[in-house]
Amino acid sequence: MKLRNYEPDCVYNVKNLFEEKTGLKQKAESFRQERDQVNQSIRSAKSKEERETYISKAKHWKEQLRQVEEKLVKIESELVNQALLIPNDTHPQTPVGPEANAKILKTVGTPRRSSEFSLKDHLTIAENLDMVDFEQAALVTGSKFYYLKNGGAWLEFALTQYAMHKAASKGFTPVLAPDLVRTSIAYGCGFQPRKKEASQIYDVSTASTINTTAPKLCLVGTAEIPLAGMFAQKLLKEEELPKKLVGFSHSFRAEAGHGSAEERGLYRVHQFSKVELFTVTTPAQSEDMLQELRSLQEEMFSELGLCFRVLDMPTEELGASAYRKYDIEAWMPGKNGWGEISSTSNCTDYQTRRLDVRYLSSEFKENVGPKDVRVPWHIKEKWVNYCHTLNGTAMAIPRVIVALLETHQKKDGSVDIPLPLRKWIPNEPAVFKI
């Protein structure tokens, strides 16, 4: 946890709370035994006075038990809250330290620099081509929101279609995911603030949920959350795995960035469209699946003509759920530097333990016998294991638009559209004209 820049307080809190819970459960069981003995004495009492004495004792033990059980509920709730703060384990080959310690695994393409003409940043290009409006969006909603219009709107649709079709061709099932989930699902996926951080989650409340026991809801930061939720509390069969999904949703993040020139425009915003890859595997399948997700990402960005590099991210950049994470950064001429456009993570059983996603081993049939035999759960359970989950960004639309506009800009102010996108743009133009 320290290597991942996490405060380890919650680990000791879990230990102490668990010990307190164990002590309270023992005390509660002791009080129940006392209560039951007194109740038995009430039934066998030989006089009214004796009966009244035992009834008084029964009330005493009932009240003692009530107090312990109330305290036990609070302890168990706090125990879960503290346990949820503990991050995943870390892959032994993961670099240690901050972002600067990321290991560059490969670089594809050559960074484009201002040689033929002075290269513009994406915001200048987009405004000249009437593709984006930040000023009016700030009036309507707030800073870091935007309108995409004309060529900007068509680019979003084209990138979405391209990513969905590309993933589907590799065996991924297409899903349109909800933008709203129960907060408990988001937390189960590892999307909750550390103790020293502000929450990046937009909580949602309505007149019907304020001051009620209705489940708390939040806007999703990525389709990974509702896609993981599709498998919550399910028992899958090993023969069904891996499950491969590609989902589209809007993503909402309260993070504002640090307001630098490098983050102006579309690079860091509060709402954006995103195509997400999500898989459920057995533990034996997850390492290979991580490489499969990464290969699909590299193939897409290569076809879009981007210069990019693949990074093995260090411990402090893993977040709560990732066991290992690869980032892909594209060269962005407008900032004369690299910018993250994608990532993929193996979360092992971190999310599935919290969401209760398990699978029944194929060995079950071999050892138990015919399908029609009803098997008691305690016998079946020995062949039940937790699944692994993995996720990867297929297309974070705004950041890919940034990279496309800056990479494929032309001297006359127009932009070349990569061939794979043209069929989804009206009249199949090869350029955006001013």
C-alpha positions in Angstrom: 0.0 0.0 0.0 2.8 2.4 0.8 4.4 1.7 -2.6 1.0 2.6 -4.2 1.0 5.8 -2.2 -1.9 4.6 0.0 -2.1 5.3 3.7 -2.1 1.9 5.5 -4.3 3.1 8.4 -7.3 1.2 7.1 -5.5 -2.1 7.3 -5.0 -1.7 11.1 -8.5 -0.4 11.4 -9.8 -3.6 9.7 -7.8 -5.7 12.1 -9.0 -3.8 15.2 -12.6 -3.7 14.0 -12.6 -7.4 13.2 -11.3 -8.2 16.7 -14.0 -6.0 18.1 -16.6 -7.7 16.0 -15.5 -11.1 17.1 -15.7 -10.1 20.7 -19.1 -8.6 20.3 -20.4 -11.8 18.5 -19.1 -13.9 21.4 -20.8 -11.6 23.9 -24.1 -11.7 21.9 -24.0 -15.5 21.9 -23.4 -15.5 25.6 -26.4 -13.1 26.2 -28.6 -15.3 24.0 -27.7 -18.4 26.0 -28.5 -16.5 29.2 -31.8 -15.3 27.7 -32.8 -18.8 26.6 -32.0 -20.3 30.0 -34.2 -17.6 31.7 -37.0 -18.2 29.2 -36.8 -21.9 30.0 -37.0 -21.0 33.7 -40.0 -18.8 33.1 -41.9 -21.8 31.7 -40.9 -24.0 34.6 -41.5 -21.5 37.4 -43.5 -22.9 40.3 -45.0 -19.6 41.6 -46.1 -16.2 40.3 -43.3 -14.4 42.2 -40.7 -16.8 40.8 -42.1 -16.3 37.3 -42.0 -12.4 37.7 -38.3 -12.6 38.8 -37.4 -14.6 35.7 -39.4 -12.3 33.5 -37.4 -9.3 34.9 -34.1 -11.1 34.2 -35.3 -12.0 30.6 -36.0 -8.3 30.0 -32.5 -7.5 31.2 -30.8 -10.0 28.9 -33.0 -8.9 26.0 -31.9 -5.3 26.5 -28.3 -6.3 26.8 -28.5 -8.3 23.6 -30.2 -5.5 21.7 -27.5 -3.0 22.7 -24.7 -5.5 21.6 -26.5 -6.3 18.3 -26.9 -2.5 17.5 -23.3 -2.0 18.1 -22.4 -5.0 16.0 -24.3 -3.6 13.0 -22.3 -0.4 13.2 -19.0 -2.2 13.6 -19.7 -4.5 10.6 -20.7 -1.4 8.5 -17.5 0.4 9.4 -15.4 -2.8 8.9 -16.7 -3.0 5.3 -16.0 0.7 4.7 -12.5 0.3 5.9 -11.9 -2.9 4.0 -13.1 -1.3 0.7 -10.2 1.2 1.0 -7.6 -1.5 0.7 -6.2 -1.6 -2.9 -5.3 -4.7 -5.0 -2.0 -6.6 -4.9 0.7 -5.5 -7.3 2.3 -7.4 -10.1 5.9 -8.2 -9.2 7.2 -6.7 -12.5 5.4 -3.4 -12.0 7.9 -0.5 -11.7 8.0 1.1 -8.3 7.3 4.8 -7.6 5.6 7.8 -9.3 4.5 8.4 -12.9 8.1 9.4 -13.9 9.2 5.8 -13.3 6.9 4.3 -16.0 8.7 1.9 -18.2 8.4 2.5 -22.0 7.7 -0.8 -23.6 7.5 0.3 -27.2 7.0 3.4 -29.5 5.0 3.3 -32.7 5.6 6.0 -35.3 7.6 9.2 -35.3 6.6 12.3 -33.4 5.5 15.1 -35.8 7.1 18.5 -35.2 6.9 21.9 -36.8 9.2 21.6 -39.7 7.1 22.3 -42.9 4.9 24.9 -41.1 4.0 26.0 -37.6 1.7 23.3 -36.1 -1.4 24.5 -34.2 -3.0 23.0 -31.1 -6.3 21.1 -31.4 -8.3 24.0 -29.9 -7.2 26.5 -32.5 -7.9 23.9 -35.3 -11.3 23.0 -33.9 -12.4 26.6 -33.4 -11.2 27.5 -36.9 -13.2 24.6 -38.3 -16.3 25.5 -36.2 -16.2 22.1 -34.5 -16.4 23.0 -30.8 -17.9 25.7 -28.5 -16.6 26.0 -25.0 -17.8 29.5 -24.3 -21.5 28.8 -24.7 -21.2 25.5 -22.8 -19.6 27.3 -19.9 -22.7 29.6 -19.8 -25.1 26.6 -20.0 -23.4 24.2 -17.7 -20.0 25.3 -16.5 -16.3 25.3 -17.3 -14.7 22.1 -18.8 -18.0 21.3 -20.6 -18.3 21.8 -24.4 -20.4 21.5 -27.5 -19.1 19.3 -30.3 -20.7 20.4 -33.6 -20.3 20.0 -37.4 -17.1 18.0 -38.0 -16.6 17.5 -34.3 -19.9 15.7 -33.9 -19.2 13.6 -37.0 -15.8 12.7 -35.6 -17.3 11.5 -32.3 -19.8 9.3 -34.1 -17.1 8.0 -36.5 -14.7 7.1 -33.7 -17.5 5.4 -31.7 -18.6 3.3 -34.7 -15.1 2.4 -35.6 -14.2 1.3 -32.1 -17.4 -0.7 -31.6 -17.1 -2.4 -34.9 -13.4 -3.2 -34.4 -14.0 -4.8 -31.0 -17.0 -6.7 -32.3 -14.9 -8.1 -35.1 -12.6 -9.5 -32.4 -15.4 -11.3 -30.6 -16.5 -8.6 -28.1 -20.3 -8.3 -27.5 -21.6 -4.8 -27.9 -23.4 -3.2 -25.0 -25.0 0.2 -24.4 -24.5 0.8 -20.7 -26.4 3.0 -18.2 -24.7 6.3 -17.3 -26.2 6.0 -13.7 -25.3 3.3 -11.2 -25.7 2.6 -7.5 -22.8 4.1 -5.6 -22.2 0.7 -4.0 -21.4 -0.7 -7.5 -18.9 2.1 -8.2 -17.2 1.5 -4.9 -17.1 -2.2 -5.5 -15.2 -1.5 -8.7 -12.6 0.5 -6.7 -13.9 4.0 -7.7 -13.9 5.7 -4.4 -11.7 8.5 -3.1 -8.7 7.9 -0.9 -8.9 9.4 2.5 -6.7 12.4 1.6 -8.4 13.0 -1.8 -11.6 14.8 -2.9 -14.2 12.6 -4.6 -14.2 12.6 -8.4 -17.7 11.1 -8.5 -20.8 13.1 -9.3 -23.4 11.9 -6.8 -27.1 12.2 -8.0 -30.1 12.8 -5.8 -33.7 13.6 -6.6 -36.7 14.6 -4.6 -37.6 10.9 -4.2 -34.1 9.9 -2.8 -33.3 12.8 -0.4 -33.8 11.7 3.2 -34.9 8.2 2.3 -33.5 4.8 2.4 -33.4 4.6 -1.4 -30.0 3.5 -2.8 -27.5 6.2 -3.5 -26.8 6.8 -7.2 -23.9 8.3 -9.0 -22.9 9.1 -12.6 -20.3 6.7 -14.0 -16.7 7.7 -14.6 -16.4 4.9 -17.2 -18.5 2.2 -18.7 -16.3 -0.3 -16.8 -18.5 0.2 -13.8 -21.9 -0.7 -15.3 -20.3 -3.4 -17.4 -18.8 -5.0 -14.2 -22.3 -4.6 -12.6 -23.7 -6.8 -15.3 -22.1 -9.8 -13.6 -22.7 -8.8 -10.0 -23.9 -11.7 -7.7 -23.6 -14.2 -10.6 -22.2 -17.7 -10.7 -20.8 -18.3 -14.2 -19.7 -21.6 -15.7 -16.0 -22.0 -16.5 -16.9 -23.1 -20.1 -18.6 -19.6 -20.6 -15.4 -17.8 -19.9 -13.9 -15.5 -21.0 -16.8 -13.0 -21.4 -15.7 -10.1 -23.7 -17.8 -6.9 -23.8 -17.4 -3.6 -25.6 -19.6 -0.9 -24.1 -20.4 2.7 -24.9 -21.4 5.2 -22.3 -20.8 8.8 -21.3 -18.3 9.4 -18.6 -18.5 12.0 -15.9 -15.5 13.1 -13.8 -15.5 15.9 -11.3 -11.7 16.3 -11.6 -10.7 19.7 -13.0 -7.0 19.2 -13.6 -4.5 21.9 -12.8 -5.6 24.4 -15.5 -2.3 24.4 -17.4 -2.0 25.2 -21.1 -1.4 21.5 -21.7 -4.9 20.7 -20.4 -6.8 23.3 -22.3 -9.6 22.4 -24.7 -10.7 18.8 -24.9 -7.8 17.2 -23.1 -9.4 17.2 -19.6 -13.2 17.7 -19.3 -16.0 16.8 -17.0 -18.1 14.8 -19.5 -17.0 12.8 -22.5 -18.0 9.8 -24.6 -16.0 6.6 -24.2 -15.9 3.1 -25.7 -14.7 0.6 -23.1 -13.4 -3.0 -23.3 -14.3 -5.2 -20.4 -13.7 -8.9 -19.8 -14.4 -11.6 -17.2 -12.0 -14.5 -17.1 -10.7 -17.3 -15.0 -7.5 -16.5 -13.1 -5.5 -18.7 -15.6 -6.8 -16.6 -18.5 -6.3 -13.1 -17.3 -2.6 -12.6 -18.1 -3.2 -13.5 -21.8 -6.3 -11.4 -21.9 -4.4 -8.3 -20.7 -2.1 -8.8 -23.8 -5.1 -9.3 -26.0 -6.7 -6.0 -24.9 -3.4 -4.1 -25.3 -2.9 -5.6 -28.8 -6.4 -4.5 -29.9 -5.7 -0.9 -28.6 -2.4 -0.8 -30.5 -4.0 -2.0 -33.7 -6.7 0.7 -33.6 -4.3 3.6 -32.9 -2.0 2.4 -35.6 -4.8 2.3 -38.1 -5.7 5.9 -37.1 -2.2 7.0 -38.0 -1.2 8.1 -34.5 2.3 8.1 -33.1 2.1 6.5 -29.7 4.0 4.7 -27.0 3.1 2.0 -24.5 4.0 2.3 -20.8 4.1 -0.2 -18.0 2.7 2.1 -15.3 4.4 2.2 -11.8 2.8 1.5 -8.5 1.6 5.0 -7.6 -0.4 5.2 -10.8 -2.3 1.9 -10.4 -5.4 3.2 -8.5 -7.2 0.8 -6.3 -8.3 -2.0 -8.5 -5.4 -2.5 -11.0 -2.9 -5.4 -10.4 -1.0 -4.3 -13.5 -1.7 -1.4 -15.9 -0.5 -0.3 -19.3 -1.1 3.2 -20.6 -0.9 4.3 -24.2 0.2 7.9 -24.8 -0.1 9.6 -28.2 2.2 12.3 -29.4 0.3 15.6 -29.5 2.1 18.2 -31.6 0.1 21.1 -30.1 1.6 20.5 -26.7 4.8 19.2 -28.1 4.6 16.2 -25.8 2.8 13.0 -25.0 -0.8 12.7 -23.7 -2.6 9.7 -22.4 -5.3 8.4 -24.7 -5.9 4.9 -23.3 -5.1 2.4 -20.6 -5.7 -1.3 -19.9 -5.7 -3.0 -16.5 -5.8 -6.5 -15.0 -7.9 -6.2 -11.8 -7.6 -9.9 -10.9 -10.3 -10.7 -8.3 -10.4 -7.3 -6.7 -13.7 -6.3 -8.2 -15.2 -9.8 -8.3 -14.8 -10.3 -4.5 -16.6 -7.0 -3.9 -19.4 -7.7 -6.5 -19.6 -11.4 -5.8 -18.8 -12.7 -9.3 -17.7 -16.3 -9.3 -17.5 -19.3 -11.6 -18.1 -23.0 -11.3 -15.0 -25.1 -12.3 -15.4 -27.5 -15.2 -14.1 -30.1 -12.8 -17.4 -30.0 -11.0 -19.2 -32.1 -13.7 -16.3 -34.6 -13.8 -16.4 -35.2 -10.1 -20.1 -34.9 -9.2 -21.8 -36.8 -11.9 -25.0 -36.4 -14.0 -26.5 -32.9 -14.6 -29.8 -33.9 -13.1 -28.4 -34.7 -9.7 -29.2 -32.0 -7.2 -26.0 -31.2 -5.3 -26.0 -29.5 -1.9 -24.3 -26.2 -2.0 -21.6 -27.1 0.6 -20.5 -29.9 -1.8 -20.6 -27.7 -4.9 -18.8 -24.8 -3.2 -15.4 -26.5 -3.3 -15.4 -26.0 -7.1 -16.4 -22.4 -7.0 -13.8 -19.6 -7.5 -13.7 -15.9 -8.0 -13.4 -14.6 -11.6 -10.9 -12.1 -12.8 -11.9 -8.8 -14.5 -9.9 -6.7 -17.0 -10.7 -3.4 -18.6 -9.3 -1.3 -21.4 -10.1 2.0 -23.1 -11.1 1.3 -26.7 -11.7 5.0 -27.5 -11.7 8.0 -25.1 -13.3 10.3 -27.8 -12.1 13.8 -26.9 -8.5 12.9 -26.4 -8.3 10.9 -29.6 -9.9 13.9 -31.4 -7.1 16.0 -29.9 -4.4 13.6 -31.2 -6.1 13.3 -34.6 -6.5 17.0 -35.3 -3.0 17.8 -34.2 -1.4 14.8 -36.0 -3.2 15.1 -39.3 -3.4 18.9 -39.7 -2.4 20.4 -43.0 -0.8 23.7 -43.9 -4.1 25.1 -45.4 -5.9 24.6 -42.0 -7.7 21.5 -43.0 -7.3 18.0 -41.4 -6.9 14.6 -43.1 -9.4 12.1 -41.9 -7.9 8.6 -41.4 -9.3 6.1 -43.9 -11.0 3.8 -41.4 -13.2 6.7 -40.2 -14.3 8.1 -43.6 -17.3 5.8 -44.2 -19.0 7.2 -41.1 -18.7 10.8 -42.1 -21.3 12.2 -44.5 -20.1 12.4 -48.2 -16.9 10.7 -47.1 -14.7 13.8 -47.2 -11.0 13.2 -47.0 -10.5 16.6 -45.3 -12.3 19.0 -43.1 -12.3 22.4 -44.9 -12.3 25.7 -43.1 
